[in-house]
Every structure is written in structure tokens, then in C-alpha cells.
Amino acid sequence: MENKKTCLYDEHVALGAQMSPFGGFIMPIQYTSIIEEHNAVRNECGVFDVSHMGEVLISGTDAERFVNHIFTNDVTAMPIGKILYGMMCYEDGGVVDDLLVYKKADDRFLLVINAANIDKDIEWIEGHAKDFDVFVADQCDYYGQLAIQGPDSERVVEEVLEIPCKELSFYTFKEIIGYQGTSENIIVSRTGYTGEDGFEIYGMKSFIREMWDKLIKSGRCKPCGLGCRDTLRFEVGLPLYGDELSADISPIMAGLGIFVKLDKEEFIGKEALAIQKAEGTKMKLIGIELAGKAIPRHGYKVLCDGEEIGEVTTGYNSISTGKSVCMALVNTEHSKLGTEVEVQIRKKTFKGVIVKKRFYDKHYKK
């Protein structure tokens, strides 16, 4: 299948971005360097094209009940304008996808899903909607999306884009109908995937192109690619579907049980996840800090006393800390903090120790 292009493809090419396939799209990996873009987000402000993400609107009389049925978090007490993170799970507790749920009204919820899972997710959602009075609308072709991230992001959104956002707290959003007297309707949320304060803006693709151009021409917001998006999210312990979550890696195994509300009456996968939480899981996601500078990569083996105990899910030389670190899925019996392990990198093994998965502190605005 041919890879798709986002509404900003031509802008990325014009800026000289290194382009590569990701999640079914041709996306910018970097413009200048991953390190430079990473540091821009940590210290100032960066903008990402995240128009590859998928959007699905669930509406109708049973919208709340249906979303609660397919979602591990609990939307029943959720006020309008609030966002929740969670997962859609299979009956065995494996993850269909992790996603954000935006409550637009009592009978309207916007689901934001991962690009690589769009077709699978929509098919899965529609398959479970048949017994509910809901309408499932695929809105992926309508929306473009920008993520403006970093400690300066609030000022940039307010002053460059002229979008009021100071009043938004973390994981809330607002809809602006008729932006600046135009026919544009947009969504602005205080969310992101970097561990820094930031905003995500959804709108028609022509509007997103205009916003991108304003940001780049202002010189106050550095264009950033998916390369640093991965290094940023990894440092603060945020999972990537396909690495730290999958059909074989449940939220409990990944240490994300806080987003699984077992006190809900029911949801798909509840029984399996309740057993996992009560009895524990055979495998557990942990962090490892290596003594040297060797870089652990996805799939590399993790050893303890010469015995293979698991494998790396994501690894980097952390740009913000200068340390060689990774997340890994290992046997639970070997997952205790402080446990000495080794990571096999090519034909050599390198010593490491199990640490917390968050290698760098988050800086969200509460």
C-alpha cells in the first residue's frame, strides 16, 4: 500500500526535512538534527506535524456508555472539555491501541488514535458499536493537527497564533467556533507527547497549513520531526504502541494500571486485566541504565546472571541526561529496582542496573 502524505508534506520538503515512512505516512524525521530539535522542545518551543494521527467521533444517545465499554479509563464523571488517556483492549487484556478521549458533549466524544492503527481501530470500534445507539464517524480526512511543545509554547500560541490558551489546564481543551471571525472551527488542547508543557491544535487542513507557516515565519518555534518526538517521549517514560504496548503487552505489564479503572461496571478486557492486577504478570516493563555509552536498541536481549530475562523495547543515549538508557520487558522475578543486568548489544554484553522508567522529569502545567 502506498504511504499517505499529510497536509504539510510540501512544507516539510521545502524546509529540507529528511522524510521517511511511519505509520502509513511519509513523515519528517528531522530537519536539522534530532539533538537540536530535542533541545529546542526541552528549552524553548518546537512544532510537530501530527496530522497523521487518527480522529473518530462517537455520537448518539449511547455515546458515553459505548466509549466506557471499549475504553479502560472511566468517562462517566468526565466534564465537557476534559481529556482522558487510556487503552482499548482485547478480551485477553492485550492492547488494541492507546488513545485520548475528548468529551465534546454528553453525547459526543472524539477519540484520537495512533496513525499505524487507524484502519484496525475503526474496524474494531465499528464491530463493537452494533449493540449501541451510536454513530461512528471517521474524521481522519477532515482534520490536520499541530503539536506546539516546550516551556515557551503558551506564549507562542497566544502571541503568534492569537489563540487564547492560558486558562487551559493540563488535559483539557476548548473548541473555538469561527476563529478570528472566519468560518474556521478549531480544537485547542493542553496536551502533548514530550513531557513538556504544550498544546495540540486540530482544524481543517488549509487552516493547519496557515498556522504552520505563521509559526515557522515567526522564528519562535522550531520545526521538529518524529526523531526527537521519540527521544522526548521516551525520556519521560511515555509508551509507544508497538514497543511498550501491543496485543501482547497489556497495560498492567506496562505499568499503566492507573489508567485501567477496574471499579467500572464493565469494559472489554476487564476480567483478564483484573486477574493480572490481582495475581501479577509474568513480564514487566522496566527501565535500565547502562554503565557505558553503548546504545541499546529495540529487540536487544536483556540478561541476568547469563540468563535471558527479556528484551529492550526502546533505547537511546538520553539527550537530556547524557546517559545510555532503555525500557525493557523482562521477567517479573528479575524486575526489582537496583537489580544488576546486562544488555547484549551485537556480540558484546554491557552492564546495567534496573531503574525507574522515567529517566527525565516531566514539566507539565498543572
C-alpha positions in Angstrom: 0.0 0.0 0.0 1.3 3.5 -0.9 2.2 5.7 2.0 0.0 8.7 2.5 1.1 12.4 2.8 -0.1 14.8 5.4 -1.4 18.2 4.5 2.1 19.6 5.4 4.1 17.3 3.2 5.2 20.1 0.8 6.1 22.4 3.6 8.4 19.7 5.1 10.1 19.1 1.8 10.6 22.8 1.3 12.4 23.0 4.6 14.7 20.2 3.6 13.3 17.6 6.1 14.6 14.1 6.0 11.4 12.2 5.1 10.7 8.5 5.9 7.6 6.2 6.1 5.9 6.0 9.5 2.5 4.6 10.4 1.4 4.5 6.7 2.5 8.1 6.1 5.6 9.8 4.7 6.7 11.9 7.7 9.6 14.2 8.6 12.2 12.5 10.8 14.4 15.6 11.3 15.1 19.0 9.7 18.5 19.9 11.2 19.4 17.3 13.8 17.5 15.2 16.3 19.6 16.7 19.2 19.0 20.3 18.1 15.2 19.7 17.8 15.0 17.8 21.1 16.8 20.6 23.0 14.5 23.2 21.4 11.5 21.5 22.9 13.1 21.0 26.3 14.3 24.6 26.5 12.2 26.8 24.2 9.5 25.7 21.7 9.1 23.2 18.8 6.2 22.4 16.5 5.4 18.9 15.2 3.1 17.9 12.3 0.9 15.2 13.9 -1.7 15.2 11.1 -1.1 11.5 10.7 -3.0 10.8 13.9 -6.5 9.5 13.5 -9.7 11.0 14.8 -13.0 9.2 15.3 -16.2 10.9 16.6 -18.6 8.8 18.6 -22.0 10.4 18.9 -25.5 9.4 19.9 -27.7 8.5 22.8 -25.4 5.7 24.0 -22.1 7.5 23.3 -20.9 7.7 26.9 -21.9 4.1 27.6 -20.3 2.8 24.4 -17.0 4.7 25.0 -16.9 3.4 28.5 -17.4 -0.1 27.1 -14.4 0.0 24.8 -12.1 2.2 27.0 -10.1 1.2 30.1 -10.5 4.6 31.8 -13.8 5.9 33.1 -15.6 8.7 31.2 -18.8 8.7 33.3 -17.7 11.5 35.6 -15.9 13.4 32.9 -16.8 17.1 32.4 -17.2 18.6 29.0 -13.8 19.9 27.9 -11.8 17.2 29.7 -9.5 14.7 28.1 -8.6 11.2 29.3 -5.8 8.8 28.3 -6.4 5.1 28.3 -6.5 2.0 26.1 -8.8 -0.1 24.1 -8.2 -3.7 25.0 -9.0 -7.2 23.6 -10.8 -9.7 25.9 -7.5 -11.2 27.0 -6.1 -7.8 28.1 -3.9 -7.2 25.1 -4.0 -3.6 23.7 -5.8 -2.7 20.5 -4.5 0.8 20.9 -3.8 3.6 23.4 -5.6 6.8 22.8 -7.0 10.1 24.0 -10.8 10.6 24.6 -12.1 14.2 24.3 -15.5 14.9 25.8 -17.2 17.4 23.4 -20.7 16.9 24.8 -22.7 14.4 26.8 -23.5 12.6 23.5 -20.2 13.3 21.6 -16.7 12.0 22.2 -13.7 12.5 20.0 -11.2 9.6 20.0 -7.6 10.3 18.9 -5.9 7.2 17.8 -2.4 6.2 16.5 -1.7 6.5 12.8 -0.5 3.0 12.3 -3.7 1.6 13.9 -6.3 3.7 12.1 -7.8 1.1 9.9 -7.6 -1.7 12.5 -9.1 0.6 15.3 -12.0 1.8 13.2 -12.9 -1.7 12.2 -12.7 -2.8 15.8 -14.8 0.2 17.1 -17.5 -0.3 14.5 -17.6 -4.0 15.2 -18.4 -3.4 18.8 -20.9 -0.5 18.2 -23.6 -2.6 16.7 -25.5 -3.1 20.0 -25.4 0.6 20.9 -27.3 3.6 19.7 -24.2 5.4 18.4 -22.8 6.8 15.2 -19.1 6.2 14.4 -17.7 8.8 12.2 -14.2 8.5 10.7 -12.9 12.1 10.7 -9.2 11.4 9.7 -9.6 13.0 6.3 -11.0 16.2 7.8 -8.5 17.1 10.5 -4.9 18.3 10.3 -3.1 18.6 13.6 -0.1 20.5 15.1 1.7 19.9 18.4 3.4 23.0 19.8 5.6 21.9 22.7 8.0 23.4 25.1 8.3 25.9 28.0 7.6 28.8 25.6 4.6 27.1 24.0 1.9 29.1 25.8 3.4 32.4 24.8 3.9 31.3 21.2 0.3 30.0 20.8 -1.1 33.2 22.4 1.1 35.7 20.6 1.9 34.1 17.2 -1.3 32.2 16.5 -3.5 34.6 18.6 -5.3 31.7 20.2 -6.1 32.3 23.9 -5.0 29.3 25.8 -3.7 30.4 29.3 -6.9 29.2 31.0 -6.5 25.7 29.8 -5.2 23.3 32.5 -3.4 20.0 31.7 -5.5 17.6 29.7 -8.3 20.0 29.0 -9.5 21.5 25.7 -11.8 24.0 24.2 -13.5 24.4 20.8 -13.3 27.8 19.1 -16.1 28.3 16.7 -15.4 30.9 14.0 -11.7 31.5 14.7 -11.0 35.3 14.4 -14.3 35.9 12.6 -13.6 33.3 9.9 -15.5 30.1 9.2 -12.8 28.0 10.8 -13.7 25.8 13.8 -10.8 24.5 15.8 -9.9 22.5 18.9 -7.1 23.5 21.2 -5.9 21.2 23.9 -3.2 21.4 26.5 -1.7 18.0 25.7 1.4 16.5 24.1 3.8 13.6 23.9 7.1 15.2 25.0 7.0 15.6 28.8 6.9 19.4 28.4 4.0 21.9 28.6 2.4 22.2 25.2 -0.7 22.4 23.0 -2.3 20.4 20.2 -4.4 22.2 17.6 -6.9 20.4 15.4 -8.5 22.1 12.3 -9.2 21.9 8.6 -6.1 21.1 6.6 -5.9 24.5 5.0 -6.1 26.1 8.4 -3.3 23.9 9.7 -1.1 24.9 6.8 -1.7 28.6 7.7 -0.8 28.0 11.3 2.4 26.1 10.4 3.5 28.9 8.2 2.9 31.5 10.9 4.9 29.5 13.4 7.8 28.9 11.1 8.0 32.5 9.9 7.9 33.8 13.4 11.2 32.2 14.2 9.9 31.4 17.7 9.0 27.8 17.1 11.5 25.3 15.6 10.1 22.6 13.2 10.7 19.2 14.8 10.5 15.7 13.3 9.5 12.3 14.6 13.1 11.5 15.6 13.0 13.9 18.5 9.4 13.1 19.2 10.6 9.6 20.1 13.6 10.7 22.2 11.4 13.2 24.1 8.6 10.8 24.9 11.0 8.0 25.8 12.9 10.1 28.3 9.8 10.7 30.4 8.6 7.1 30.2 5.7 7.6 27.8 4.9 4.4 25.9 4.8 3.9 22.1 2.3 1.4 20.7 4.2 -1.4 19.1 7.1 -1.0 21.6 5.8 -0.7 25.1 2.1 -1.6 24.4 0.8 -4.2 22.0 -1.6 -7.1 21.6 0.9 -9.0 23.7 1.8 -6.3 26.2 -1.1 -5.3 28.5 -1.5 -2.0 30.4 -0.7 -3.9 33.6 2.5 -5.3 32.2 3.5 -1.8 31.0 2.9 -0.3 34.5 -0.1 1.7 33.3 -2.7 0.2 35.7 -3.6 3.7 36.8 -5.5 4.1 33.5 -7.4 0.9 34.0 -10.5 1.5 36.1 -11.4 -1.9 37.5 -14.2 -0.4 39.6 -16.2 0.3 36.4 -19.1 -2.0 35.9 -17.7 -3.4 32.7 -15.4 -2.9 29.8 -13.8 -5.1 27.2 -10.8 -6.9 28.8 -11.8 -6.1 32.4 -11.9 -9.7 33.6 -8.4 -10.5 32.2 -6.9 -7.3 33.5 -8.4 -7.8 36.9 -6.7 -11.2 37.2 -3.4 -9.7 36.0 -3.6 -6.9 38.6 -4.5 -9.4 41.4 -2.1 -12.2 40.5 0.7 -10.2 38.8 2.1 -10.8 35.3 4.9 -12.9 34.1 6.6 -9.9 32.4 7.0 -6.3 33.4 8.2 -3.2 31.7 11.2 -1.6 33.5 14.0 0.9 32.9 17.7 0.1 32.6 20.6 2.5 32.9 23.8 1.2 31.3 27.3 2.0 32.7 28.8 2.9 29.4 27.8 4.8 26.2 26.7 1.7 24.1 23.2 2.3 22.8 20.6 -0.5 23.4 18.0 -0.8 20.6 14.6 -2.4 20.3 14.8 -6.2 20.4 18.2 -6.5 22.1 18.4 -9.2 24.7 18.5 -8.5 28.5 20.4 -10.9 30.7 20.7 -11.6 34.4 23.5 -13.8 35.6 23.9 -15.1 32.0 20.2 -16.0 31.7 18.0 -14.2 29.1 15.2 -12.5 31.0 13.7 -10.2 28.4 14.4 -7.7 25.7 14.7 -3.9 25.1 11.6 -2.1 23.8 13.1 1.4 23.3 16.7 2.6 23.9 18.7 5.7 23.4 21.6 7.7 24.7 19.4 10.2 26.5 19.9 13.6 25.1 18.7 15.4 28.2 20.7 13.3 30.7 23.6 12.1 28.7 23.0 8.5 30.0 22.6 5.3 28.0 19.2 4.1 29.0 16.4 1.9 27.8 13.0 0.5 28.6 12.7 -3.3 28.5 10.2 -6.0 29.1 11.6 -8.6 31.5 10.6 -11.5 33.7 8.8 -10.0 36.7 11.0 -12.0 39.1 14.0 -10.1 37.8 12.3 -6.6 37.7 13.2 -5.2 41.1 14.8 -1.7 41.2 18.6 -2.0 41.7 18.9 -5.4 40.0 22.1 -5.7 38.1 21.6 -6.9 34.5 23.4 -7.0 31.1 22.2 -5.9 27.7 23.5 -7.8 24.7 24.5 -5.2 22.0 25.6 -7.1 18.9 28.1 -9.6 20.1 29.1 -7.9 23.4 27.3 -7.5 26.7 27.1 -4.3 28.7 26.4 -4.0 32.4 23.4 -2.1 33.6 21.0 -1.6 36.5 17.2 -1.6 36.7 15.9 1.9 37.4 12.6 3.8 37.1 11.2 4.1 33.6 11.1 7.9 33.8 14.6 9.0 33.1 13.8 12.7 33.0 11.2 14.6 35.0 8.1 15.9 33.2 7.3 19.6 33.2 3.6 19.8 32.6 1.5 22.8 33.7 -1.0 21.5 36.3 
